[in-house]
Amino acid sequence: MTTPARVVVLPQQQAPLEIQELDLPDPGPTQVVVKQYASGICHSQLHQMHRPRRGPVLLGHESTGVVIAKGSAVAHVDEGDTVLVTWVPRDAANAKSAPSHAALNVAGGSAVSQNVFTWADHTIADEQFVVQAPPQIARDVTAIIGCAVMTGAGAVVNTAEVQAGDSVAIFGVGGVGLSAVVGAKMRGANPIIAVDLDEAKLEFAKRFGATHGINAGAVDAVEAIHAMTGKPGQTSIAGRPVTGVDFAFDCIGLKVTMEQIVPACRPGHFGVCQGGTAVLVGVPGTTVELNAGEMLGAEKQFRGSIGGSCSPDRDFPMFLDWHANGHLDLESLVTERYSIEQINEATTALEEGRIAGRAILEF
């Protein structure tokens, strides 16, 4: 039995997003149909919207909902279960086959998704992208765990494995950056330095655990980071005092920020300790130039983090626990709410930088 759905469709040609009334097919053996409560509105969808494409595209990749139908091979959830939908396989290490990707017949041709689509009041997805959740979770704000929280906090916890007392700088404190701030706070990092161009966002970041804020439009961010950090009694191989952070995270992906995070890290000392680690979290839109001499001589690292190196079955319960215990204030992190009819207004606000934290669609 098919499921009627209202689905946001990105046409092949550059045009406003459309809301189409479609019928979702019956789930295949490994598929799940979810009636959705809310979906996050992620900045990475803007990249999809501005890229050339061969046909219509389905968007959105983080949500909460309830299972209303499932395929014969789906064993980890049942109809009526509360779930989180995400774009990362829930347990890739133990997956028995590659997940299927949703595709729908829409006005304008066949539309495909990037693993999942959640800008819809109902969705269909491979079971690997559907994570079981306790029935008592908040149905709205937890939608952003499936990307924003996972990507930001996961980069700190999983990719970098930040430890208590490590110093951290986070470039860009939107939804992903704020999640990284929370991850750093939960790991006991100190200081936690937020870097942004917006004073209001820097103040907002302190509500989530940032200890310092640097306005990169007013000062040289790298110099400011070195001025407020140091390792007493330690010197570099060149005999200079050691300053800079242990970990710098770029949650934006611009050329300027990608090229700041390595210099923001502390140098190492040959035979004593390695240098700091720069972690790219934001989706890059350009190439980046790194100083190879600095990387070698100071033994610094530059590494990427996709989806916070998360395994959703393992990590989502931790993030939900943070929220339940008041450590992850999702109610404050979600700063804007839209209906599906307002999707073009929402994406415009996101592109213009008018969303302080994370926006969601509510169904």
C-alpha positions in Angstrom: 0.0 0.0 0.0 1.5 3.3 -1.1 1.9 6.3 1.3 0.8 9.8 0.3 3.6 12.3 1.0 4.3 16.0 0.6 7.9 16.2 -0.6 10.3 19.1 -1.3 11.8 18.7 -4.8 14.8 20.6 -6.2 14.1 20.9 -10.0 16.8 20.1 -12.5 17.0 23.7 -13.6 17.7 26.5 -11.1 14.4 27.4 -9.7 12.6 27.7 -6.3 12.1 24.5 -4.4 8.8 22.8 -5.1 6.4 21.0 -2.8 5.0 18.0 -4.7 2.3 15.6 -3.6 3.6 12.1 -4.3 3.0 8.5 -3.4 5.8 6.7 -1.7 6.1 3.0 -2.8 5.7 0.1 -0.5 8.9 -0.6 1.3 11.3 -3.1 -0.2 12.8 -5.8 2.0 15.4 -3.5 3.6 13.4 -0.2 3.6 11.5 1.7 6.2 8.7 4.2 5.7 8.7 7.0 8.3 6.1 9.6 9.2 8.2 12.6 10.1 7.9 15.0 13.0 10.7 17.4 12.1 13.8 17.7 9.9 16.9 19.8 10.2 17.8 22.3 7.5 21.5 21.8 6.9 23.9 24.2 5.1 25.3 21.4 3.0 21.9 21.3 1.1 22.9 24.7 -0.2 25.9 23.1 -1.9 23.5 20.6 -3.6 21.2 23.4 -4.7 24.0 25.3 -6.4 25.6 22.4 -8.1 24.7 21.4 -11.7 22.5 18.3 -11.7 21.2 15.8 -14.3 17.7 15.7 -12.9 15.5 16.6 -9.9 16.9 16.1 -6.4 15.4 15.2 -3.1 16.9 17.0 -0.1 17.3 16.8 3.7 19.3 14.3 5.7 18.4 14.5 9.4 15.0 14.0 11.1 12.8 12.4 13.8 9.7 10.4 13.1 7.8 7.2 13.7 7.9 4.0 11.7 4.6 3.3 9.8 5.8 0.5 7.5 8.9 -1.7 7.1 10.3 -4.3 4.8 10.5 -8.1 5.5 14.2 -8.0 6.3 14.1 -5.1 8.7 14.6 -6.4 12.3 15.9 -3.5 14.4 12.7 -1.4 14.4 8.9 -2.1 14.3 5.9 -0.1 13.3 5.2 2.5 15.9 8.8 2.9 16.9 10.3 6.4 17.3 13.4 6.8 15.1 16.0 9.2 14.0 16.8 9.4 10.2 20.4 10.2 9.2 22.6 10.1 6.2 25.3 7.9 7.8 24.8 4.1 8.0 23.9 3.3 11.5 26.4 0.4 11.8 28.6 0.3 8.7 31.1 -2.1 10.2 28.4 -4.8 10.5 26.3 -4.0 7.4 25.6 -7.1 5.3 25.1 -5.1 2.0 25.4 -1.6 0.6 22.4 0.5 1.5 19.8 1.4 -1.1 19.2 5.1 -2.1 15.7 6.5 -2.3 14.4 7.5 -5.7 10.9 8.8 -6.6 9.0 9.6 -9.8 8.3 13.3 -9.6 7.1 16.1 -11.9 10.2 16.6 -14.1 11.5 13.1 -14.1 13.0 10.6 -11.6 14.4 12.3 -8.4 17.2 10.9 -6.4 18.4 11.6 -2.8 21.8 11.6 -1.2 21.2 8.5 0.9 18.0 9.9 2.4 15.5 12.7 2.0 13.9 14.3 5.0 12.4 17.5 3.6 9.0 15.7 3.5 6.2 14.8 5.8 6.8 11.1 5.0 10.0 9.5 3.8 11.3 6.1 2.8 14.8 5.0 3.5 17.1 2.0 3.7 17.1 0.5 7.2 20.7 1.4 7.6 19.8 5.1 7.8 17.1 4.6 10.4 18.1 4.6 14.1 15.8 3.5 16.9 15.2 6.0 19.7 13.4 6.0 23.0 9.7 7.0 22.6 10.0 9.8 25.2 12.5 11.9 23.2 11.6 15.4 22.1 10.1 15.0 18.7 11.3 18.3 17.2 14.7 19.4 18.3 16.3 16.0 18.3 15.9 16.0 14.5 19.3 17.8 14.3 21.2 15.0 16.0 21.3 13.2 12.6 23.7 15.7 11.1 24.5 18.9 13.0 25.2 17.4 16.4 26.8 14.2 15.0 29.1 16.2 12.7 30.2 18.8 15.2 30.3 16.9 18.5 31.5 13.8 16.8 34.5 15.6 15.3 35.6 16.5 18.8 34.8 13.1 20.5 35.6 10.6 17.7 37.9 12.2 15.1 40.1 14.3 17.4 39.5 12.3 20.6 39.9 15.5 22.7 40.9 14.9 26.3 40.3 16.8 29.5 42.5 19.9 29.6 43.2 20.1 25.9 42.8 23.5 24.4 40.4 23.9 21.5 39.5 26.6 18.9 36.3 26.3 16.8 36.1 28.4 13.7 32.4 29.0 12.8 29.8 28.7 15.5 26.6 27.9 13.6 24.7 24.7 14.3 27.7 22.4 13.7 30.2 24.6 15.4 28.0 25.0 18.5 27.7 21.2 18.6 31.5 21.0 18.5 31.6 23.5 21.5 29.3 21.2 23.4 31.4 18.2 22.5 34.5 20.0 23.8 32.8 21.0 27.0 31.7 17.4 27.6 35.3 16.2 27.1 36.6 18.7 29.6 38.5 20.9 27.1 39.9 24.2 28.4 40.0 26.8 27.0 37.3 26.5 24.3 37.7 29.4 21.9 34.9 30.3 19.5 35.9 32.2 16.4 33.4 33.9 14.2 32.6 37.2 12.4 29.4 37.8 14.4 29.6 39.1 18.0 26.1 37.8 18.7 27.1 34.3 17.7 30.2 34.5 19.9 28.1 35.5 22.9 25.6 32.8 22.0 28.5 30.2 21.9 29.3 30.9 25.5 25.9 29.6 26.5 27.0 26.2 25.1 30.4 26.1 26.8 32.8 28.4 24.9 35.2 30.1 27.4 36.4 32.8 25.0 35.3 34.5 21.8 37.3 36.0 18.9 35.8 38.2 16.3 37.9 37.4 13.2 36.6 40.5 11.5 38.2 42.7 14.1 41.5 41.0 14.9 43.8 38.4 13.4 42.2 35.2 14.7 45.4 33.2 14.7 47.4 35.8 16.5 44.6 36.2 19.1 44.6 32.4 19.7 48.3 32.3 20.3 48.0 35.3 22.6 45.6 33.6 24.9 47.1 30.1 24.9 50.4 28.7 26.1 52.1 25.7 27.7 54.0 27.1 30.7 57.6 25.9 30.8 57.5 24.4 27.3 59.5 25.6 24.3 59.4 24.7 20.7 62.4 23.1 18.9 63.3 26.7 18.0 63.5 27.6 21.7 60.3 29.8 21.6 57.5 29.5 24.1 54.8 27.1 23.0 51.5 28.8 22.2 48.5 27.8 20.1 45.7 25.2 20.7 46.0 21.4 20.8 43.0 21.2 18.4 41.5 23.6 15.9 38.3 22.8 14.1 37.1 24.5 10.9 33.3 24.1 10.9 32.9 26.4 7.8 35.1 25.0 5.0 36.1 28.4 3.5 39.6 28.8 2.1 40.5 31.4 4.6 39.4 29.3 7.6 41.0 26.1 6.3 44.3 27.9 6.0 44.0 29.3 9.5 43.4 26.2 11.5 47.0 24.8 11.1 48.7 28.0 12.1 46.4 28.2 15.1 47.7 25.0 16.4 50.7 24.7 18.8 54.0 23.5 17.5 55.6 20.2 18.6 59.1 19.7 19.9 61.1 17.0 18.2 61.6 14.1 20.5 59.3 15.6 23.1 55.8 16.0 21.8 54.0 16.3 18.5 52.2 19.5 17.4 48.6 20.3 17.4 45.9 18.9 15.1 43.7 20.9 12.6 40.4 19.2 11.8 38.3 20.1 8.8 34.6 19.6 9.6 32.9 22.0 7.2 32.3 21.1 3.5 35.0 22.7 1.5 34.2 24.6 -1.7 37.8 25.2 -2.8 41.3 23.8 -2.6 43.6 24.8 0.3 47.3 25.6 0.6 49.2 24.4 3.5 52.8 25.3 4.6 54.5 22.0 4.2 57.6 23.3 6.2 55.4 24.1 9.1 53.6 20.8 9.0 57.0 18.9 9.0 59.0 21.1 11.3 56.3 21.6 13.9 54.8 18.0 13.4 51.3 19.4 13.0 48.5 17.4 11.5 45.6 18.3 9.1 42.8 15.8 8.9 39.2 15.6 7.8 36.1 14.6 9.7 33.1 13.4 7.8 29.9 13.0 9.8 31.9 13.3 13.0 33.4 9.9 12.4 30.2 8.7 14.0 28.5 5.3 14.1 24.9 6.3 14.8 23.9 3.1 16.6 26.8 3.7 19.0 26.8 7.5 19.3 23.1 8.7 19.0 22.2 7.3 22.5 25.1 9.3 23.9 23.8 12.5 22.3 20.3 11.8 23.4 21.6 11.2 26.9 23.4 14.6 26.8 20.1 16.2 25.9 18.1 14.4 28.5 20.5 15.4 31.2 20.7 19.1 30.2 24.2 19.1 28.8 23.1 19.5 25.2 20.6 22.4 25.0 18.9 21.5 21.7 16.0 23.8 22.5 18.3 26.8 22.4 20.4 25.4 19.5 17.3 25.3 17.3 16.8 29.0 16.7 14.3 29.0 13.8 11.3 26.8 12.9 9.6 26.6 9.5 6.7 24.8 8.0 7.2 22.9 4.8 5.5 25.7 2.9 8.2 28.0 4.0 11.1 25.9 2.7 12.3 28.6 0.2 12.2 31.2 2.9 14.2 28.9 5.2 16.9 28.2 2.6 17.2 31.9 1.8 17.6 32.8 5.5 20.3 30.1 5.8 22.2 31.4 2.8 22.1 35.0 4.0 23.4 34.0 7.5 20.3 34.9 9.4 20.1 31.6 11.3 22.1 31.8 14.5 22.0 28.1 15.4 20.1 25.4 13.5 16.7 25.7 11.7 14.2 22.9 11.4 11.1 22.0 9.4 8.1 20.9 11.5 5.5 18.7 10.0 
